[in-house]
Amino acid sequence: MTTLLRVDASIRVDGSVSRALADSAEAAWRAEHPDGVVVRRDLGRDPLPSNVWPAVAALTMGMDAGPDADRADTTEATALAAELSAELQNADAVLLAVPLYNYGISQHVKTWIDLLLIDKDLVSGSALQGRPAIFTLARGGGYGPGTPREGWDHATPYLKRIFGDVFGMNIREAVAELTLAPVTPAMAELIPASKVAEEEAHVSAKEHGIAVAKELIAATV
């Protein structure tokens, strides 16, 4: 039996494209691996306190956390960081659903990652080396080559840097762009393209879910 850690980051529940793509990946994973366990961490609906990282940093890196980081805060923050690290390390695969907000990741995703980076085993790459990670990403506009906003997506390169280069995980992506076209009058002419992008992203998400499930099953045989 294997474990999939699903982490959602959208502040939306209904209508969230990143969540819908993750649903497709999860459903495909479950279909191939019905005995698998899905552990959920919803950073969008249950964000981590923004002051926990300074408190942990004060203890582990000798940084000044400010007057609000008393001993109780530091103890609780350290326990939370350990919990998040263990949650990630205990997972055989990760499904990370992240929308692009203001050309980057949101504060609550950054807090989660900052707390993970406290763990030296994660930073060394020894704890998660080679484990699969599926990114289901949603971008309101178009950021591909030749578009006016090419290079403005600062979320995807960062996520790849952390989970791929730092943690050593094998990354698969399902990306939907132009997701704001249906609700943005100025983008009305891009609605057909947005639908195609979303449909293709769902196909990719399902394929990744199936591939990761088969990979994990093969590893246990």
Backbone as CSV, one residue per row, in Angstrom:
resi,resn,N_x,N_y,N_z,CA_x,CA_y,CA_z,C_x,C_y,C_z
1,MET,0.846,-1.197,0.000,0.000,0.000,0.000,0.877,1.241,0.000
2,THR,0.539,2.192,-0.855,1.334,3.408,-0.966,0.494,4.630,-0.631
3,THR,1.184,5.740,-0.411,0.524,6.967,0.024,0.784,8.102,-0.955
4,LEU,-0.290,8.808,-1.296,-0.212,10.002,-2.128,-0.547,11.207,-1.256
5,LEU,0.375,12.149,-1.173,0.106,13.393,-0.453,-0.414,14.409,-1.452
6,ARG,-1.662,14.844,-1.244,-2.240,15.877,-2.105,-2.260,17.205,-1.366
7,VAL,-1.656,18.209,-1.976,-1.588,19.548,-1.388,-2.277,20.521,-2.339
8,ASP,-3.364,21.125,-1.871,-4.086,22.132,-2.650,-3.738,23.521,-2.137
9,ALA,-3.655,24.478,-3.061,-3.252,25.827,-2.671,-4.243,26.910,-3.069
10,SER,-5.218,26.584,-3.906,-6.154,27.605,-4.363,-7.027,28.104,-3.221
11,ILE,-7.251,29.412,-3.179,-8.153,29.968,-2.174,-9.609,29.771,-2.595
12,ARG,-9.805,29.332,-3.839,-11.134,28.979,-4.316,-11.363,27.493,-4.126
13,VAL,-12.626,27.133,-3.900,-12.997,25.718,-3.865,-13.811,25.404,-5.114
14,ASP,-15.001,25.983,-5.217,-15.806,25.818,-6.423,-15.194,26.625,-7.565
15,GLY,-15.009,25.995,-8.694,-14.480,26.689,-9.854,-12.969,26.737,-9.937
16,SER,-12.276,26.129,-9.010,-10.816,26.137,-9.043,-10.312,25.157,-10.093
17,VAL,-9.551,25.650,-11.045,-9.020,24.797,-12.104,-7.905,23.895,-11.578
18,SER,-7.043,24.428,-10.727,-5.949,23.609,-10.197,-6.496,22.443,-9.377
19,ARG,-7.561,22.690,-8.614,-8.189,21.610,-7.838,-8.842,20.583,-8.762
20,ALA,-9.504,21.069,-9.811,-10.160,20.153,-10.747,-9.137,19.259,-11.452
21,LEU,-8.002,19.840,-11.827,-6.948,19.042,-12.450,-6.403,18.006,-11.468
22,ALA,-6.247,18.407,-10.216,-5.782,17.469,-9.198,-6.806,16.358,-8.981
23,ASP,-8.090,16.698,-9.067,-9.137,15.676,-8.964,-8.968,14.627,-10.057
24,SER,-8.669,15.088,-11.276,-8.471,14.153,-12.389,-7.273,13.245,-12.148
25,ALA,-6.185,13.843,-11.682,-4.986,13.049,-11.409,-5.234,12.058,-10.282
26,GLU,-5.903,12.512,-9.228,-6.182,11.636,-8.087,-7.110,10.490,-8.473
27,ALA,-8.156,10.802,-9.242,-9.103,9.766,-9.664,-8.407,8.697,-10.505
28,ALA,-7.526,9.133,-11.394,-6.790,8.182,-12.226,-5.848,7.340,-11.373
29,TRP,-5.215,7.971,-10.396,-4.309,7.262,-9.493,-5.075,6.215,-8.684
30,ARG,-6.241,6.599,-8.177,-7.064,5.676,-7.381,-7.573,4.512,-8.231
31,ALA,-7.938,4.789,-9.466,-8.446,3.730,-10.339,-7.399,2.641,-10.563
32,GLU,-6.146,3.055,-10.674,-5.050,2.103,-10.862,-4.608,1.476,-9.552
33,HIS,-4.842,2.181,-8.470,-4.294,1.784,-7.165,-5.349,1.987,-6.081
34,PRO,-6.457,1.226,-6.121,-7.574,1.437,-5.185,-7.218,1.241,-3.722
35,ASP,-6.147,0.515,-3.446,-5.743,0.302,-2.055,-4.838,1.412,-1.533
36,GLY,-4.476,2.351,-2.392,-3.599,3.437,-1.970,-4.301,4.404,-1.033
37,VAL,-3.509,5.124,-0.270,-4.024,6.087,0.709,-3.715,7.501,0.228
38,VAL,-4.713,8.386,0.312,-4.520,9.787,-0.035,-4.548,10.620,1.237
39,VAL,-3.474,11.326,1.503,-3.379,12.246,2.635,-3.523,13.656,2.084
40,ARG,-4.333,14.478,2.741,-4.628,15.806,2.204,-4.086,16.928,3.101
41,ARG,-3.547,17.932,2.428,-3.125,19.170,3.092,-3.682,20.308,2.238
42,ASP,-4.645,21.049,2.769,-5.291,22.119,2.005,-4.809,23.470,2.519
43,LEU,-3.817,24.015,1.841,-3.244,25.298,2.243,-4.162,26.463,1.900
44,GLY,-5.079,26.261,0.968,-6.003,27.323,0.593,-7.098,27.516,1.617
45,ARG,-7.689,26.407,2.072,-8.776,26.493,3.044,-8.276,26.513,4.482
46,ASP,-7.095,25.977,4.719,-6.538,25.930,6.070,-5.090,26.409,6.022
47,PRO,-4.877,27.706,5.793,-3.509,28.234,5.640,-2.699,28.131,6.924
48,LEU,-1.410,27.987,6.748,-0.497,27.950,7.890,-0.308,29.363,8.437
49,PRO,-0.137,29.499,9.745,0.101,30.833,10.316,1.359,31.466,9.722
50,SER,1.279,32.723,9.382,2.401,33.383,8.704,3.602,33.617,9.614
51,ASN,3.403,33.527,10.941,4.510,33.819,11.854,5.293,32.577,12.267
52,VAL,4.924,31.394,11.726,5.603,30.189,12.201,7.029,30.091,11.676
53,TRP,7.249,30.490,10.418,8.608,30.355,9.897,9.599,31.243,10.636
54,PRO,9.292,32.528,10.909,10.249,33.318,11.688,10.565,32.700,13.050
55,ALA,9.560,32.079,13.674,9.795,31.465,14.982,10.751,30.285,14.867
56,VAL,10.554,29.435,13.850,11.444,28.293,13.659,12.841,28.761,13.254
57,ALA,12.895,29.765,12.396,14.188,30.288,11.961,14.984,30.839,13.128
58,ALA,14.293,31.451,14.083,14.977,31.999,15.257,15.694,30.904,16.030
59,LEU,15.085,29.728,16.067,15.653,28.627,16.839,16.717,27.871,16.062
60,THR,16.456,27.618,14.784,17.341,26.741,14.015,18.459,27.465,13.270
61,MET,18.251,28.752,12.976,19.243,29.472,12.182,19.800,30.696,12.891
62,GLY,19.412,30.889,14.150,19.949,32.001,14.907,19.486,33.352,14.427
63,MET,18.310,33.388,13.789,17.788,34.653,13.285,16.916,35.329,14.333
64,ASP,16.756,36.619,14.200,15.919,37.382,15.104,14.472,37.283,14.641
65,ALA,13.631,36.618,15.448,12.239,36.426,15.063,11.340,37.538,15.546
66,GLY,11.875,38.497,16.270,11.048,39.608,16.722,10.421,39.352,18.074
67,PRO,9.769,40.330,18.641,9.248,40.232,19.996,8.085,39.269,20.154
68,ASP,7.406,38.877,19.064,6.241,38.002,19.187,6.610,36.523,19.240
69,ALA,7.858,36.194,18.975,8.272,34.795,18.947,8.743,34.355,20.327
70,ASP,7.810,34.145,21.259,8.188,33.694,22.596,8.429,32.192,22.589
71,ARG,8.790,31.644,23.763,9.159,30.246,23.837,8.023,29.324,23.393
72,ALA,6.789,29.602,23.791,5.647,28.768,23.410,5.430,28.797,21.908
73,ASP,5.546,29.989,21.317,5.376,30.098,19.868,6.434,29.275,19.141
74,THR,7.675,29.340,19.621,8.762,28.621,18.979,8.552,27.119,19.072
75,THR,8.091,26.640,20.220,7.842,25.213,20.402,6.751,24.722,19.469
76,GLU,5.667,25.468,19.392,4.557,25.080,18.516,4.970,25.135,17.050
77,ALA,5.726,26.159,16.683,6.153,26.315,15.299,7.095,25.187,14.895
78,THR,8.003,24.817,15.778,8.933,23.734,15.492,8.199,22.415,15.319
79,ALA,7.188,22.184,16.153,6.389,20.966,16.045,5.642,20.927,14.713
80,LEU,5.125,22.069,14.268,4.416,22.138,12.994,5.367,21.866,11.833
81,ALA,6.559,22.450,11.884,7.542,22.214,10.821,7.900,20.735,10.732
82,ALA,8.050,20.087,11.880,8.368,18.662,11.907,7.212,17.839,11.344
83,GLU,5.986,18.252,11.656,4.807,17.555,11.148,4.729,17.634,9.624
84,LEU,4.975,18.825,9.078,4.912,19.007,7.624,6.000,18.208,6.924
85,SER,7.193,18.204,7.500,8.287,17.449,6.910,7.988,15.953,6.922
86,ALA,7.488,15.460,8.043,7.165,14.034,8.151,6.053,13.657,7.173
87,GLU,5.082,14.538,7.022,3.974,14.302,6.100,4.487,14.113,4.682
88,LEU,5.434,14.947,4.296,6.005,14.859,2.954,6.884,13.622,2.811
89,GLN,7.716,13.365,3.801,8.629,12.231,3.711,7.911,10.887,3.769
90,ASN,6.759,10.846,4.425,6.001,9.597,4.526,5.197,9.292,3.263
91,ALA,5.136,10.240,2.346,4.381,10.050,1.113,5.251,9.384,0.051
92,ASP,4.662,8.465,-0.683,5.372,7.820,-1.781,5.337,8.679,-3.040
93,ALA,4.348,9.570,-3.113,4.218,10.491,-4.244,3.487,11.736,-3.767
94,VAL,3.676,12.833,-4.493,3.058,14.110,-4.125,2.257,14.652,-5.300
95,LEU,1.058,15.138,-5.002,0.209,15.807,-5.981,0.019,17.234,-5.494
96,LEU,0.607,18.177,-6.210,0.625,19.572,-5.776,-0.181,20.432,-6.751
97,ALA,-1.290,20.989,-6.261,-2.187,21.800,-7.080,-2.010,23.274,-6.727
98,VAL,-1.434,24.025,-7.653,-1.071,25.418,-7.354,-1.516,26.353,-8.476
99,PRO,-2.293,27.386,-8.154,-2.607,28.416,-9.149,-1.530,29.500,-9.153
100,LEU,-1.442,30.216,-10.254,-0.523,31.345,-10.355,-1.237,32.587,-9.819
101,TYR,-0.701,33.165,-8.746,-1.269,34.379,-8.166,-0.263,35.512,-8.286
102,ASN,-0.666,36.587,-8.947,0.213,37.759,-9.054,1.600,37.379,-9.567
103,TYR,1.622,36.492,-10.534,2.839,36.056,-11.226,3.751,35.189,-10.364
104,GLY,3.273,34.707,-9.232,4.100,33.859,-8.382,3.241,32.945,-7.532
105,ILE,3.831,32.392,-6.487,3.073,31.564,-5.554,2.551,32.445,-4.429
106,SER,1.474,32.005,-3.810,0.873,32.779,-2.722,1.693,32.643,-1.441
107,GLN,1.405,33.514,-0.506,2.139,33.542,0.756,1.989,32.228,1.520
108,HIS,0.799,31.614,1.458,0.613,30.396,2.249,1.383,29.207,1.664
109,VAL,1.597,29.202,0.335,2.442,28.167,-0.254,3.905,28.411,0.112
110,LYS,4.305,29.656,0.090,5.686,30.002,0.448,5.975,29.646,1.902
111,THR,5.016,29.869,2.791,5.206,29.500,4.193,5.417,27.999,4.329
112,TRP,4.606,27.225,3.630,4.736,25.761,3.663,6.119,25.334,3.196
113,ILE,6.561,25.879,2.077,7.865,25.509,1.540,8.990,25.973,2.465
114,ASP,8.878,27.180,3.007,9.910,27.672,3.921,10.065,26.752,5.119
115,LEU,8.959,26.231,5.634,9.021,25.324,6.777,9.630,23.985,6.381
116,LEU,9.340,23.511,5.177,9.957,22.271,4.707,11.470,22.427,4.576
117,LEU,11.907,23.603,4.146,13.324,23.832,3.923,14.133,23.930,5.212
118,ILE,13.451,23.939,6.335,14.151,23.881,7.622,14.814,22.517,7.803
119,ASP,14.203,21.475,7.228,14.678,20.104,7.411,15.916,19.851,6.540
120,LYS,17.033,19.560,7.162,18.283,19.358,6.442,18.240,18.123,5.557
121,ASP,17.457,17.100,5.949,17.358,15.901,5.129,16.653,16.192,3.809
122,LEU,15.662,17.080,3.855,14.978,17.468,2.625,15.894,18.309,1.744
123,VAL,16.603,19.229,2.356,17.481,20.119,1.599,18.633,19.355,0.958
124,SER,19.098,18.321,1.610,20.205,17.532,1.062,19.775,16.692,-0.132
125,GLY,18.460,16.519,-0.281,17.951,15.700,-1.372,17.927,14.219,-1.070
126,SER,18.384,13.832,0.118,18.477,12.408,0.442,17.130,11.791,0.813
127,ALA,16.209,12.585,1.327,14.952,12.041,1.842,13.950,11.710,0.742
128,LEU,13.934,12.492,-0.334,12.893,12.342,-1.361,13.446,12.019,-2.741
129,GLN,14.710,11.713,-2.823,15.359,11.498,-4.108,14.611,10.483,-4.968
130,GLY,14.217,10.913,-6.170,13.598,10.010,-7.124,12.109,9.789,-6.954
131,ARG,11.503,10.333,-5.930,10.064,10.124,-5.741,9.276,10.992,-6.724
132,PRO,8.116,10.496,-7.169,7.341,11.246,-8.158,6.536,12.389,-7.557
133,ALA,6.430,13.471,-8.312,5.598,14.609,-7.945,4.818,15.054,-9.169
134,ILE,3.518,15.260,-8.998,2.669,15.757,-10.068,2.255,17.177,-9.725
135,PHE,2.535,18.110,-10.617,2.068,19.493,-10.463,0.829,19.685,-11.329
136,THR,-0.271,20.143,-10.734,-1.413,20.589,-11.532,-1.496,22.098,-11.352
137,LEU,-1.206,22.824,-12.429,-1.005,24.261,-12.361,-2.046,24.995,-13.195
138,ALA,-2.517,26.112,-12.667,-3.485,26.942,-13.382,-2.949,28.360,-13.490
139,ARG,-3.013,28.911,-14.717,-2.538,30.272,-14.956,-3.645,31.049,-15.655
140,GLY,-3.982,32.187,-15.106,-5.084,32.970,-15.640,-4.860,33.478,-17.040
141,GLY,-3.608,33.766,-17.373,-3.279,34.290,-18.696,-2.426,33.323,-19.481
142,GLY,-1.785,33.851,-20.541,-0.880,33.052,-21.347,0.554,33.481,-21.099
143,TYR,1.426,32.515,-20.843,2.809,32.823,-20.482,3.813,32.051,-21.326
144,GLY,3.349,31.467,-22.413,4.222,30.670,-23.256,5.132,31.520,-24.127
145,PRO,6.034,30.870,-24.875,6.960,31.585,-25.760,6.207,32.452,-26.769
146,GLY,6.649,33.692,-26.898,6.053,34.606,-27.860,4.868,35.400,-27.353
147,THR,4.386,35.079,-26.160,3.265,35.831,-25.601,3.776,37.104,-24.924
148,PRO,2.908,38.108,-24.749,3.347,39.347,-24.084,3.851,39.124,-22.665
149,ARG,3.363,38.089,-22.010,3.766,37.826,-20.619,4.754,36.659,-20.503
150,GLU,5.438,36.359,-21.564,6.461,35.313,-21.479,7.489,35.676,-20.410
151,GLY,7.777,34.728,-19.534,8.751,34.960,-18.472,8.169,35.549,-17.204
152,TRP,6.858,35.851,-17.219,6.236,36.438,-16.030,5.764,35.385,-15.029
153,ASP,5.744,34.147,-15.422,5.359,33.075,-14.501,6.561,32.746,-13.617
154,HIS,6.526,33.264,-12.397,7.631,33.024,-11.467,7.319,31.898,-10.484
155,ALA,6.137,31.276,-10.639,5.762,30.186,-9.738,6.339,28.855,-10.206
156,THR,6.122,28.519,-11.477,6.540,27.206,-11.973,8.049,26.991,-11.863
157,PRO,8.893,27.941,-12.289,10.336,27.721,-12.129,10.744,27.536,-10.666
158,TYR,10.094,28.272,-9.769,10.426,28.148,-8.346,10.047,26.764,-7.823
159,LEU,8.843,26.303,-8.155,8.398,24.984,-7.697,9.315,23.887,-8.245
160,LYS,9.727,24.029,-9.498,10.651,23.052,-10.080,11.999,23.087,-9.378
161,ARG,12.443,24.288,-9.040,13.730,24.414,-8.365,13.707,23.709,-7.012
162,ILE,12.623,23.920,-6.257,12.551,23.341,-4.919,12.335,21.834,-4.973
163,PHE,11.276,21.403,-5.670,10.922,19.987,-5.628,11.803,19.139,-6.552
164,GLY,12.284,19.727,-7.621,13.153,18.980,-8.522,14.612,19.069,-8.140
165,ASP,15.147,20.286,-8.108,16.583,20.456,-7.878,16.990,20.289,-6.417
166,VAL,16.177,20.796,-5.492,16.539,20.702,-4.075,16.129,19.355,-3.481
167,PHE,14.865,18.975,-3.666,14.378,17.723,-3.067,14.693,16.499,-3.914
168,GLY,15.033,16.710,-5.186,15.413,15.583,-6.037,14.252,14.739,-6.525
169,MET,13.054,15.298,-6.577,11.881,14.535,-7.006,11.749,14.560,-8.525
170,ASN,11.051,13.573,-9.062,10.786,13.505,-10.496,9.436,14.170,-10.771
171,ILE,9.449,15.251,-11.526,8.268,16.105,-11.680,7.541,15.838,-12.991
172,ARG,6.227,15.777,-12.883,5.336,15.729,-14.034,4.384,16.910,-13.917
173,GLU,4.015,17.522,-15.037,3.177,18.722,-15.004,1.920,18.570,-15.852
174,ALA,0.819,19.110,-15.336,-0.404,19.293,-16.109,-0.781,20.759,-15.936
175,VAL,-0.733,21.518,-17.022,-0.861,22.975,-16.934,-2.024,23.466,-17.778
176,ALA,-2.900,24.269,-17.161,-3.985,24.934,-17.884,-3.725,26.433,-17.877
177,GLU,-3.696,27.034,-19.062,-3.504,28.479,-19.166,-4.798,29.151,-19.635
178,LEU,-4.802,30.472,-19.560,-5.933,31.298,-20.000,-7.208,30.998,-19.214
179,THR,-7.054,30.580,-17.967,-8.226,30.169,-17.186,-9.145,31.331,-16.822
180,LEU,-8.656,32.563,-16.940,-9.497,33.725,-16.641,-10.294,34.199,-17.851
181,ALA,-10.057,33.606,-19.011,-10.744,34.051,-20.230,-12.270,34.016,-20.105
182,PRO,-12.873,32.967,-19.534,-14.336,32.914,-19.467,-14.966,33.999,-18.583
183,VAL,-14.185,34.608,-17.697,-14.764,35.605,-16.780,-14.152,36.992,-16.979
184,THR,-13.350,37.158,-18.020,-12.696,38.436,-18.288,-13.093,38.926,-19.678
185,PRO,-13.931,39.966,-19.755,-14.409,40.433,-21.063,-13.299,40.704,-22.069
186,ALA,-12.190,41.268,-21.622,-11.102,41.590,-22.535,-10.428,40.349,-23.120
187,MET,-10.687,39.190,-22.518,-10.085,37.944,-22.983,-11.094,37.049,-23.703
188,ALA,-12.248,37.597,-24.050,-13.334,36.786,-24.622,-12.900,35.988,-25.847
189,GLU,-12.077,36.581,-26.690,-11.654,35.886,-27.909,-10.749,34.693,-27.620
190,LEU,-10.257,34.608,-26.372,-9.365,33.510,-25.988,-10.105,32.352,-25.312
191,ILE,-11.428,32.466,-25.190,-12.192,31.415,-24.522,-12.022,30.054,-25.200
192,PRO,-12.117,29.958,-26.522,-11.901,28.642,-27.148,-10.521,28.054,-26.833
193,ALA,-9.507,28.900,-26.867,-8.151,28.427,-26.559,-8.044,27.985,-25.109
194,SER,-8.741,28.695,-24.226,-8.697,28.329,-22.807,-9.346,26.971,-22.583
195,LYS,-10.430,26.686,-23.298,-11.101,25.400,-23.154,-10.221,24.263,-23.644
196,VAL,-9.547,24.505,-24.763,-8.627,23.483,-25.289,-7.499,23.218,-24.302
197,ALA,-6.930,24.303,-23.753,-5.826,24.169,-22.795,-6.264,23.383,-21.567
198,GLU,-7.473,23.671,-21.090,-7.954,22.981,-19.888,-8.226,21.506,-20.177
199,GLU,-8.827,21.217,-21.333,-9.089,19.823,-21.691,-7.785,19.040,-21.818
200,GLU,-6.801,19.642,-22.448,-5.506,18.969,-22.593,-4.826,18.764,-21.249
201,ALA,-4.994,19.736,-20.357,-4.399,19.613,-19.021,-5.040,18.465,-18.240
202,HIS,-6.352,18.286,-18.394,-7.020,17.166,-17.717,-6.523,15.828,-18.258
203,VAL,-6.310,15.761,-19.562,-5.770,14.534,-20.147,-4.380,14.250,-19.568
204,SER,-3.548,15.286,-19.495,-2.202,15.119,-18.932,-2.263,14.700,-17.467
205,ALA,-3.170,15.320,-16.702,-3.294,15.000,-15.276,-3.658,13.527,-15.089
206,LYS,-4.597,13.044,-15.891,-4.995,11.640,-15.803,-3.834,10.725,-16.169
207,GLU,-3.133,11.067,-17.241,-1.994,10.250,-17.668,-0.929,10.199,-16.583
208,HIS,-0.672,11.342,-15.944,0.327,11.370,-14.876,-0.120,10.536,-13.682
209,GLY,-1.412,10.631,-13.334,-1.929,9.845,-12.216,-1.768,8.357,-12.460
210,ILE,-2.078,7.926,-13.682,-1.938,6.511,-14.036,-0.472,6.087,-13.999
211,ALA,0.382,6.904,-14.591,1.811,6.560,-14.665,2.443,6.455,-13.285
212,VAL,2.112,7.393,-12.406,2.684,7.380,-11.064,2.182,6.174,-10.280
213,ALA,0.895,5.861,-10.414,0.336,4.694,-9.722,1.035,3.420,-10.171
214,LYS,1.207,3.264,-11.473,1.875,2.066,-11.996,3.333,2.003,-11.531
215,GLU,3.968,3.153,-11.482,5.360,3.207,-11.019,5.470,2.748,-9.564
216,LEU,4.541,3.206,-8.739,4.571,2.832,-7.315,4.234,1.357,-7.119
217,ILE,3.255,0.882,-7.886,2.886,-0.532,-7.783,4.053,-1.424,-8.187
218,ALA,4.726,-1.053,-9.266,5.863,-1.856,-9.738,6.977,-1.898,-8.702
219,ALA,7.136,-0.780,-7.976,8.207,-0.704,-6.978,7.940,-1.577,-5.770
220,THR,6.670,-1.957,-5.562,6.326,-2.781,-4.387,6.247,-4.252,-4.704
221,VAL,6.330,-4.593,-5.991,6.220,-5.997,-6.376,7.520,-6.746,-6.093
